[in-house]
Amino acid sequence: MTKTTEEPSARIPPPSKHQLAFMIWLCVFPTLTAINLAFGDWLRTMPPVLRTFVLATTAVPIVIYGLMPHLHRLRARLSTIDRVG
């Protein structure tokens, strides 16, 4: 067995509720804007509840599985830069 002199990497704390709210907004706003620009004519023909269902069903997976992981990684990188710098 070999001993390493490296210290274990410090864990990045989870975002505060204000940081998380801002991160979610950063993902949700452009996602909904893009969906509305791409499918606005088609969505306009739907009743409001159905339109909201389609938007939420489309936007939530994009945000949660597509965008938020990238934002969390970016936040972690920026957080480690703050610690070093």
N, CA, C and O atoms as CSV, one atom per row, in Angstrom:
chain,resi,resn,atom,element,x,y,z
A,1,MET,N,N,0.845,-1.184,0.000
A,1,MET,CA,C,0.000,0.000,0.000
A,1,MET,C,C,0.885,1.240,0.000
A,1,MET,O,O,1.941,1.277,0.632
A,2,THR,N,N,0.437,2.225,-0.707
A,2,THR,CA,C,1.188,3.471,-0.748
A,2,THR,C,C,0.385,4.558,-0.075
A,2,THR,O,O,-0.844,4.596,-0.142
A,3,LYS,N,N,1.111,5.429,0.567
A,3,LYS,CA,C,0.460,6.562,1.208
A,3,LYS,C,C,0.535,7.758,0.276
A,3,LYS,O,O,1.556,8.005,-0.366
A,4,THR,N,N,-0.539,8.479,0.216
A,4,THR,CA,C,-0.526,9.691,-0.592
A,4,THR,C,C,-0.470,10.885,0.332
A,4,THR,O,O,-1.041,10.881,1.422
A,5,THR,N,N,0.225,11.901,-0.123
A,5,THR,CA,C,0.335,13.119,0.676
A,5,THR,C,C,-0.736,14.128,0.300
A,5,THR,O,O,-0.836,15.198,0.900
A,6,GLU,N,N,-1.529,13.776,-0.693
A,6,GLU,CA,C,-2.590,14.685,-1.102
A,6,GLU,C,C,-3.699,14.689,-0.066
A,6,GLU,O,O,-4.069,13.651,0.482
A,7,GLU,N,N,-4.217,15.874,0.186
A,7,GLU,CA,C,-5.373,15.970,1.077
A,7,GLU,C,C,-6.623,15.670,0.272
A,7,GLU,O,O,-6.700,16.002,-0.911
A,8,PRO,N,N,-7.593,15.050,0.905
A,8,PRO,CA,C,-8.838,14.810,0.171
A,8,PRO,C,C,-9.439,16.135,-0.268
A,8,PRO,O,O,-9.376,17.131,0.454
A,9,SER,N,N,-10.009,16.135,-1.433
A,9,SER,CA,C,-10.580,17.384,-1.949
A,9,SER,C,C,-11.724,17.836,-1.049
A,9,SER,O,O,-12.550,17.042,-0.600
A,10,ALA,N,N,-11.736,19.126,-0.810
A,10,ALA,CA,C,-12.791,19.693,0.034
A,10,ALA,C,C,-14.108,19.619,-0.728
A,10,ALA,O,O,-14.173,19.942,-1.914
A,11,ARG,N,N,-15.138,19.197,-0.041
A,11,ARG,CA,C,-16.442,19.086,-0.681
A,11,ARG,C,C,-17.054,20.470,-0.821
A,11,ARG,O,O,-16.972,21.311,0.074
A,12,ILE,N,N,-17.659,20.668,-1.959
A,12,ILE,CA,C,-18.367,21.919,-2.211
A,12,ILE,C,C,-19.728,21.818,-1.542
A,12,ILE,O,O,-20.465,20.862,-1.784
A,13,PRO,N,N,-20.070,22.780,-0.710
A,13,PRO,CA,C,-21.394,22.704,-0.066
A,13,PRO,C,C,-22.499,22.885,-1.099
A,13,PRO,O,O,-22.281,23.499,-2.144
A,14,PRO,N,N,-23.667,22.360,-0.814
A,14,PRO,CA,C,-24.779,22.546,-1.757
A,14,PRO,C,C,-25.124,24.027,-1.869
A,14,PRO,O,O,-24.832,24.805,-0.961
A,15,PRO,N,N,-25.736,24.414,-2.965
A,15,PRO,CA,C,-26.090,25.827,-3.118
A,15,PRO,C,C,-27.127,26.242,-2.086
A,15,PRO,O,O,-27.951,25.440,-1.647
A,16,SER,N,N,-27.066,27.504,-1.714
A,16,SER,CA,C,-28.105,28.034,-0.825
A,16,SER,C,C,-29.419,28.056,-1.599
A,16,SER,O,O,-29.430,27.897,-2.820
A,17,LYS,N,N,-30.507,28.248,-0.897
A,17,LYS,CA,C,-31.793,28.260,-1.598
A,17,LYS,C,C,-31.865,29.427,-2.574
A,17,LYS,O,O,-32.554,29.335,-3.590
A,18,HIS,N,N,-31.167,30.524,-2.285
A,18,HIS,CA,C,-31.168,31.664,-3.198
A,18,HIS,C,C,-30.326,31.364,-4.445
A,18,HIS,O,O,-30.717,31.710,-5.560
A,19,GLN,N,N,-29.180,30.724,-4.250
A,19,GLN,CA,C,-28.356,30.324,-5.394
A,19,GLN,C,C,-29.102,29.320,-6.264
A,19,GLN,O,O,-29.082,29.420,-7.491
A,20,LEU,N,N,-29.756,28.357,-5.632
A,20,LEU,CA,C,-30.490,27.341,-6.375
A,20,LEU,C,C,-31.649,27.964,-7.153
A,20,LEU,O,O,-31.894,27.604,-8.305
A,21,ALA,N,N,-32.351,28.887,-6.528
A,21,ALA,CA,C,-33.451,29.570,-7.222
A,21,ALA,C,C,-32.921,30.320,-8.441
A,21,ALA,O,O,-33.543,30.295,-9.503
A,22,PHE,N,N,-31.785,30.980,-8.297
A,22,PHE,CA,C,-31.198,31.701,-9.425
A,22,PHE,C,C,-30.742,30.736,-10.519
A,22,PHE,O,O,-30.945,30.999,-11.704
A,23,MET,N,N,-30.129,29.626,-10.125
A,23,MET,CA,C,-29.686,28.625,-11.100
A,23,MET,C,C,-30.876,28.052,-11.869
A,23,MET,O,O,-30.809,27.880,-13.086
A,24,ILE,N,N,-31.960,27.760,-11.161
A,24,ILE,CA,C,-33.154,27.231,-11.818
A,24,ILE,C,C,-33.715,28.263,-12.788
A,24,ILE,O,O,-34.085,27.925,-13.913
A,25,TRP,N,N,-33.777,29.514,-12.356
A,25,TRP,CA,C,-34.275,30.563,-13.236
A,25,TRP,C,C,-33.408,30.676,-14.483
A,25,TRP,O,O,-33.923,30.835,-15.589
A,26,LEU,N,N,-32.067,30.593,-14.302
A,26,LEU,CA,C,-31.150,30.667,-15.442
A,26,LEU,C,C,-31.400,29.557,-16.456
A,26,LEU,O,O,-31.132,29.736,-17.644
A,27,CYS,N,N,-31.900,28.436,-16.011
A,27,CYS,CA,C,-32.203,27.326,-16.912
A,27,CYS,C,C,-33.624,27.400,-17.469
A,27,CYS,O,O,-33.847,27.150,-18.654
A,28,VAL,N,N,-34.569,27.738,-16.620
A,28,VAL,CA,C,-35.987,27.693,-17.019
A,28,VAL,C,C,-36.331,28.798,-18.015
A,28,VAL,O,O,-37.008,28.542,-19.011
A,29,PHE,N,N,-35.879,30.006,-17.763
A,29,PHE,CA,C,-36.260,31.123,-18.634
A,29,PHE,C,C,-35.829,30.901,-20.083
A,29,PHE,O,O,-36.670,31.004,-20.976
A,30,PRO,N,N,-34.549,30.599,-20.359
A,30,PRO,CA,C,-34.197,30.380,-21.773
A,30,PRO,C,C,-34.840,29.141,-22.378
A,30,PRO,O,O,-35.137,29.112,-23.572
A,31,THR,N,N,-35.057,28.110,-21.551
A,31,THR,CA,C,-35.706,26.901,-22.064
A,31,THR,C,C,-37.135,27.204,-22.501
A,31,THR,O,O,-37.537,26.834,-23.604
A,32,LEU,N,N,-37.899,27.869,-21.651
A,32,LEU,CA,C,-39.283,28.211,-22.016
A,32,LEU,C,C,-39.319,29.182,-23.187
A,32,LEU,O,O,-40.200,29.088,-24.042
A,33,THR,N,N,-38.371,30.114,-23.235
A,33,THR,CA,C,-38.316,31.052,-24.358
A,33,THR,C,C,-38.056,30.308,-25.660
A,33,THR,O,O,-38.720,30.564,-26.665
A,34,ALA,N,N,-37.098,29.390,-25.650
A,34,ALA,CA,C,-36.774,28.629,-26.858
A,34,ALA,C,C,-37.955,27.760,-27.302
A,34,ALA,O,O,-38.262,27.687,-28.492
A,35,ILE,N,N,-38.610,27.109,-26.353
A,35,ILE,CA,C,-39.762,26.266,-26.701
A,35,ILE,C,C,-40.876,27.120,-27.286
A,35,ILE,O,O,-41.491,26.743,-28.283
A,36,ASN,N,N,-41.138,28.269,-26.670
A,36,ASN,CA,C,-42.193,29.147,-27.183
A,36,ASN,C,C,-41.858,29.694,-28.566
A,36,ASN,O,O,-42.745,29.815,-29.411
A,37,LEU,N,N,-40.587,30.028,-28.810
A,37,LEU,CA,C,-40.203,30.516,-30.134
A,37,LEU,C,C,-40.291,29.409,-31.179
A,37,LEU,O,O,-40.705,29.649,-32.313
A,38,ALA,N,N,-39.903,28.208,-30.796
A,38,ALA,CA,C,-39.904,27.098,-31.743
A,38,ALA,C,C,-41.316,26.574,-32.037
A,38,ALA,O,O,-41.629,26.235,-33.178
A,39,PHE,N,N,-42.155,26.512,-31.016
A,39,PHE,CA,C,-43.461,25.867,-31.166
A,39,PHE,C,C,-44.634,26.786,-30.844
A,39,PHE,O,O,-45.750,26.315,-30.624
A,40,GLY,N,N,-44.387,28.097,-30.817
A,40,GLY,CA,C,-45.415,29.054,-30.414
A,40,GLY,C,C,-46.694,28.969,-31.212
A,40,GLY,O,O,-47.785,29.012,-30.645
A,41,ASP,N,N,-46.572,28.849,-32.529
A,41,ASP,CA,C,-47.789,28.784,-33.362
A,41,ASP,C,C,-48.614,27.549,-33.034
A,41,ASP,O,O,-49.841,27.621,-32.956
A,42,TRP,N,N,-47.958,26.434,-32.844
A,42,TRP,CA,C,-48.640,25.181,-32.507
A,42,TRP,C,C,-49.228,25.251,-31.097
A,42,TRP,O,O,-50.349,24.796,-30.871
A,43,LEU,N,N,-48.467,25.826,-30.135
A,43,LEU,CA,C,-48.941,25.916,-28.752
A,43,LEU,C,C,-50.141,26.851,-28.627
A,43,LEU,O,O,-51.024,26.616,-27.802
A,44,ARG,N,N,-50.181,27.906,-29.436
A,44,ARG,CA,C,-51.276,28.877,-29.361
A,44,ARG,C,C,-52.637,28.261,-29.645
A,44,ARG,O,O,-53.662,28.780,-29.201
A,45,THR,N,N,-52.652,27.168,-30.376
A,45,THR,CA,C,-53.928,26.531,-30.719
A,45,THR,C,C,-54.489,25.703,-29.568
A,45,THR,O,O,-55.634,25.254,-29.632
A,46,MET,N,N,-53.707,25.498,-28.529
A,46,MET,CA,C,-54.122,24.638,-27.407
A,46,MET,C,C,-54.800,25.452,-26.320
A,46,MET,O,O,-54.524,26.641,-26.159
A,47,PRO,N,N,-55.689,24.808,-25.574
A,47,PRO,CA,C,-56.245,25.458,-24.377
A,47,PRO,C,C,-55.112,25.693,-23.361
A,47,PRO,O,O,-54.132,24.948,-23.352
A,48,PRO,N,N,-55.238,26.707,-22.521
A,48,PRO,CA,C,-54.153,27.067,-21.602
A,48,PRO,C,C,-53.635,25.920,-20.724
A,48,PRO,O,O,-52.425,25.791,-20.536
A,49,VAL,N,N,-54.527,25.097,-20.190
A,49,VAL,CA,C,-54.068,24.010,-19.304
A,49,VAL,C,C,-53.256,22.985,-20.092
A,49,VAL,O,O,-52.223,22.519,-19.611
A,50,LEU,N,N,-53.696,22.639,-21.264
A,50,LEU,CA,C,-52.953,21.692,-22.094
A,50,LEU,C,C,-51.613,22.288,-22.521
A,50,LEU,O,O,-50.597,21.592,-22.517
A,51,ARG,N,N,-51.603,23.570,-22.891
A,51,ARG,CA,C,-50.371,24.258,-23.274
A,51,ARG,C,C,-49.371,24.235,-22.115
A,51,ARG,O,O,-48.187,23.962,-22.315
A,52,THR,N,N,-49.848,24.520,-20.916
A,52,THR,CA,C,-48.975,24.496,-19.741
A,52,THR,C,C,-48.443,23.092,-19.487
A,52,THR,O,O,-47.272,22.924,-19.147
A,53,PHE,N,N,-49.296,22.084,-19.649
A,53,PHE,CA,C,-48.877,20.690,-19.479
A,53,PHE,C,C,-47.775,20.338,-20.478
A,53,PHE,O,O,-46.774,19.726,-20.103
A,54,VAL,N,N,-47.950,20.715,-21.731
A,54,VAL,CA,C,-46.943,20.419,-22.755
A,54,VAL,C,C,-45.635,21.145,-22.442
A,54,VAL,O,O,-44.560,20.551,-22.532
A,55,LEU,N,N,-45.718,22.417,-22.076
A,55,LEU,CA,C,-44.512,23.177,-21.740
A,55,LEU,C,C,-43.780,22.573,-20.553
A,55,LEU,O,O,-42.562,22.400,-20.600
A,56,ALA,N,N,-44.501,22.252,-19.495
A,56,ALA,CA,C,-43.872,21.684,-18.300
A,56,ALA,C,C,-43.284,20.307,-18.584
A,56,ALA,O,O,-42.183,19.994,-18.131
A,57,THR,N,N,-44.013,19.489,-19.330
A,57,THR,CA,C,-43.546,18.144,-19.642
A,57,THR,C,C,-42.293,18.177,-20.515
A,57,THR,O,O,-41.453,17.281,-20.434
A,58,THR,N,N,-42.171,19.193,-21.335
A,58,THR,CA,C,-41.000,19.339,-22.183
A,58,THR,C,C,-39.847,20.016,-21.437
A,58,THR,O,O,-38.704,19.564,-21.514
A,59,ALA,N,N,-40.147,21.091,-20.723
A,59,ALA,CA,C,-39.101,21.910,-20.109
A,59,ALA,C,C,-38.446,21.250,-18.901
A,59,ALA,O,O,-37.231,21.354,-18.733
A,60,VAL,N,N,-39.216,20.581,-18.066
A,60,VAL,CA,C,-38.650,20.028,-16.826
A,60,VAL,C,C,-37.526,19.026,-17.096
A,60,VAL,O,O,-36.469,19.149,-16.478
A,61,PRO,N,N,-37.693,18.052,-17.976
A,61,PRO,CA,C,-36.558,17.142,-18.233
A,61,PRO,C,C,-35.352,17.849,-18.851
A,61,PRO,O,O,-34.210,17.516,-18.533
A,62,ILE,N,N,-35.596,18.821,-19.731
A,62,ILE,CA,C,-34.486,19.566,-20.317
A,62,ILE,C,C,-33.696,20.275,-19.230
A,62,ILE,O,O,-32.466,20.240,-19.219
A,63,VAL,N,N,-34.415,20.918,-18.316
A,63,VAL,CA,C,-33.756,21.661,-17.248
A,63,VAL,C,C,-33.060,20.722,-16.268
A,63,VAL,O,O,-31.882,20.915,-15.966
A,64,ILE,N,N,-33.759,19.718,-15.771
A,64,ILE,CA,C,-33.221,18.866,-14.712
A,64,ILE,C,C,-32.104,17.960,-15.205
A,64,ILE,O,O,-31.072,17.836,-14.544
A,65,TYR,N,N,-32.294,17.327,-16.356
A,65,TYR,CA,C,-31.304,16.358,-16.832
A,65,TYR,C,C,-30.293,16.949,-17.807
A,65,TYR,O,O,-29.188,16.425,-17.950
A,66,GLY,N,N,-30.668,18.042,-18.480
A,66,GLY,CA,C,-29.778,18.603,-19.477
A,66,GLY,C,C,-28.974,19.793,-19.001
A,66,GLY,O,O,-27.758,19.832,-19.193
A,67,LEU,N,N,-29.623,20.762,-18.385
A,67,LEU,CA,C,-28.956,22.023,-18.064
A,67,LEU,C,C,-28.416,22.128,-16.640
A,67,LEU,O,O,-27.298,22.601,-16.432
A,68,MET,N,N,-29.198,21.692,-15.668
A,68,MET,CA,C,-28.775,21.855,-14.274
A,68,MET,C,C,-27.460,21.140,-13.939
A,68,MET,O,O,-26.647,21.708,-13.210
A,69,PRO,N,N,-27.214,19.925,-14.437
A,69,PRO,CA,C,-25.919,19.308,-14.129
A,69,PRO,C,C,-24.725,20.158,-14.593
A,69,PRO,O,O,-23.705,20.237,-13.908
A,70,HIS,N,N,-24.870,20.793,-15.769
A,70,HIS,CA,C,-23.800,21.660,-16.259
A,70,HIS,C,C,-23.629,22.875,-15.354
A,70,HIS,O,O,-22.506,23.298,-15.077
A,71,LEU,N,N,-24.730,23.427,-14.900
A,71,LEU,CA,C,-24.670,24.592,-14.024
A,71,LEU,C,C,-24.068,24.224,-12.671
A,71,LEU,O,O,-23.315,25.011,-12.099
A,72,HIS,N,N,-24.389,23.041,-12.155
A,72,HIS,CA,C,-23.790,22.601,-10.889
A,72,HIS,C,C,-22.286,22.406,-11.040
A,72,HIS,O,O,-21.526,22.777,-10.145
A,73,ARG,N,N,-21.842,21.827,-12.161
A,73,ARG,CA,C,-20.402,21.663,-12.389
A,73,ARG,C,C,-19.711,23.012,-12.508
A,73,ARG,O,O,-18.623,23.207,-11.966
A,74,LEU,N,N,-20.342,23.943,-13.217
A,74,LEU,CA,C,-19.777,25.286,-13.348
A,74,LEU,C,C,-19.671,25.961,-11.984
A,74,LEU,O,O,-18.661,26.595,-11.677
A,75,ARG,N,N,-20.702,25.825,-11.177
A,75,ARG,CA,C,-20.681,26.398,-9.830
A,75,ARG,C,C,-19.562,25.797,-8.995
A,75,ARG,O,O,-18.889,26.512,-8.254
A,76,ALA,N,N,-19.357,24.489,-9.108
A,76,ALA,CA,C,-18.286,23.828,-8.360
A,76,ALA,C,C,-16.922,24.336,-8.822
A,76,ALA,O,O,-16.048,24.603,-7.996
A,77,ARG,N,N,-16.733,24.473,-10.143
A,77,ARG,CA,C,-15.458,24.995,-10.650
A,77,ARG,C,C,-15.214,26.411,-10.178
A,77,ARG,O,O,-14.108,26.749,-9.755
A,78,LEU,N,N,-16.251,27.248,-10.248
A,78,LEU,CA,C,-16.097,28.624,-9.795
A,78,LEU,C,C,-15.828,28.687,-8.304
A,78,LEU,O,O,-15.082,29.547,-7.836
A,79,SER,N,N,-16.435,27.778,-7.562
A,79,SER,CA,C,-16.234,27.741,-6.125
A,79,SER,C,C,-14.788,27.367,-5.781
A,79,SER,O,O,-14.208,27.933,-4.854
A,80,THR,N,N,-14.208,26.427,-6.516
A,80,THR,CA,C,-12.815,26.044,-6.243
A,80,THR,C,C,-11.862,27.139,-6.666
A,80,THR,O,O,-10.809,27.307,-6.051
A,81,ILE,N,N,-12.204,27.893,-7.705
A,81,ILE,CA,C,-11.363,29.029,-8.118
A,81,ILE,C,C,-11.371,30.072,-7.019
A,81,ILE,O,O,-10.329,30.650,-6.712
A,82,ASP,N,N,-12.538,30.327,-6.412
A,82,ASP,CA,C,-12.615,31.285,-5.318
A,82,ASP,C,C,-11.745,30.879,-4.144
A,82,ASP,O,O,-11.139,31.725,-3.486
A,83,ARG,N,N,-11.685,29.572,-3.881
A,83,ARG,CA,C,-10.885,29.096,-2.746
A,83,ARG,C,C,-9.397,29.243,-3.007
A,83,ARG,O,O,-8.627,29.563,-2.101
A,84,VAL,N,N,-8.996,29.005,-4.260
A,84,VAL,CA,C,-7.584,29.064,-4.610
A,84,VAL,C,C,-7.133,30.501,-4.722
A,84,VAL,O,O,-6.064,30.868,-4.235
A,85,GLY,N,N,-7.959,31.319,-5.372
A,85,GLY,CA,C,-7.564,32.698,-5.683
A,85,GLY,C,C,-7.715,33.643,-4.587
A,85,GLY,O,O,-7.411,34.825,-4.745
